Amino acid sequence: MGFFDDKQDWLAEVFSMYPPEGRRSAVMPMLRKVQEHEGYISPERQQEIARILGTTATEVAGVMSFYSYFQALPAGKNHIQVCATLSCALAGSDELWDELVQSLGITRGEVTPDSLFSIQKVECLGSCHTAPVIQVNDEPYVECVTKVRLRALLEGLRAGKKLSEISLPGKSGHVVHERGDEASI
């Protein structure tokens, strides 16, 4: 049974937003629907979406590859995305990535044994002035991340807290970090 077999009313509603010749434009809401329900979009789901839209799985995968939100691999309950572009790299995102890899014992494409965490480097989260930046799932960004703030974030997530319930030490928002200062790394 396909994912969309029992969602014909939902599909009709989505398709009604596009002209008949633009039906392929429904790829984004279809991808989001699968991502929300299954946590990632498997090759089988990509093929199903392509079949429904009259396109190829390669085109669907191409759309997915442009948006870091869409996952082609199973993700943990807390999927942590680390911005890896120049501003974040200069502000310490590589050190944050190393800290995540070491403390969680996983790398990209892996999930912790307790299924709580997965990690991914992404291109530009769009908050260069608050670098380094990370994002957990589809939540607001965590900005001006330091190792100290990252450890507090992981501790809160392990305790089952929502991002909004986790108190992070140090400054947030637009802050210029000095290199060499432990709190800034």
N, C-alpha and C positions, 0 to 999 in steps of 0.2 A: 504494500500500500504506500502510495506517495504522500508526502507531507501535505500537499494542497488538495488531496482528494476530498477531504471533508470540509474544505474552506472555499467552496464555490461561490457562496454569497459574498465573502470577503474579496475574492478575486474579481467578481463582477463589479463591486464597488470601486476597487482600485482601477480597473480597466476603464470605468466610466469617467475617470479624471483625464484620460488621454484620448486623442482622436484614434480611430481604428488603425490608421497607418503608423501611429506612434506608440503602439502597444508595447514595444520593447522598452519604452521609457519606464515601465513599471518594474524594471529590474531592481531599483533601489528599495522600494517598499517590500518587495518579495524577499530580498536578501535580509533586510532588517527583521522581517517576521520570523524567518528561520533562525537567525542569530539570537533573537529574544527567546525563542522556545527551546532551541537545542544547544545554545552556547557557542556554536561554531557552524560553519557551512561546509559540509562534507562534499567530496567530488560527486557523490550520487545526487545530492540536493542541487548542486550546480547544474548537473545534467537535466534534472527535472525542471528547473527554472528555465533553462535554455529551450527545452522541448515545448513548454507552455508558451514561451514568448516567440518561438520560431526563429531562434538564433543558435549560436554554438556555445558549448561549455567554455570554450576559450574566451569568447567575448564576455561571458559572465565572470570568469576568473580575472579578466582584465579590469573590469569595473571594481571587483573586490580588491585588487592589488593597489588601487589608487587611494583607498580609504583604510586607515589603520584600524578603524572600528571593526571591520569584518575580519573574522578569523577563519582560516581554512584548516586549523588544527584544534583539537580539544583544548579548552582553556580552563584554568582553575577558577574557583569561586571569585577570587580577586585577581583579575588580569592587570598587571602593572606595566604600563607603557612608559619608557624612558625616552625623552627627546634626545636625539643624537646630532642635531644640526650644530653649526659652528658656534652660535651664541651659547647654547647649553654645554657643548663640549668644552669651550673655554672657561665656563663657570663651574665645571666639575662633573658633568654627567657621566663621563667615562669611569670616574671613581665610584659614582653611585651604582653604575651597572656592575662593576666588580664587586661591590659590597652586596648587591642583591644575589649575584651568582654564588658568592661565597656563603652568605648567611642562609640562603634557601637551598643550596646544593643542586640547583637546576640551571639550565641555560634556555635559550630560545627554542620553542617547540616542545618543551618538557613541562610537566605538571608535578608539583610536590606530591609525595606519597599520600598525604592527607587530602589531596585535591583542593587545597586552599589557595595555592598561588601558581601563576604562570607569569612569564616576563617576556617583554619584547622591546627591541629598540625601534623607534619610529622616527620618521622625518617630521620636522617642524610641527609642534603643537600650537604654534602661533602666539607665544607669550615670551618673546625674546627678552623683553625688558625685565622679566622676573625669573630669568634662568638661574639654575637649571630647573626644569619643569618635568613633572611626571603626572600621569593620569591613571586612576584606578577605575577599571570598567568604563562606564559612560558618565562618571561623576565629574564635577568641576575639577579643574587642575589643582595640583598641589604645587605651589610655587616656592622659589628660593629654597629649594631642598638642599639640606646638608646631610651628612652622615647621621648626625644626632637626630634630626627631624625624621629621616628615613627609618631609623631604628624605632622611634616612637610610633611611627605610622604602622610598621610591621607588627609591633607589639599590640597595638589597638586592633588591627585586623585579625590577628590570631585570637584575640579575646572575643571576637565576634561583633565588635562595634562597627557601626556605620561610619563612613568617612566624616560626616558632620559631627559625630560624637567624640572624635579623637582630638585631644589637645596636643598640639605640636609646639615644642619649645622654639624659642628664637623668633626672628623677624619673619614677616611674610609681606607680600606685595613688592613694590619696586624698591629694591635694595641693591646697592653696589657692594659686592663681596671683595675683600682683600685676599689675594693669593697667599697661601701659607698659614692663614688663620684656620685652626682646626674646626672651628664652628662653621666655616664657610665651605668645607669640603664634604 
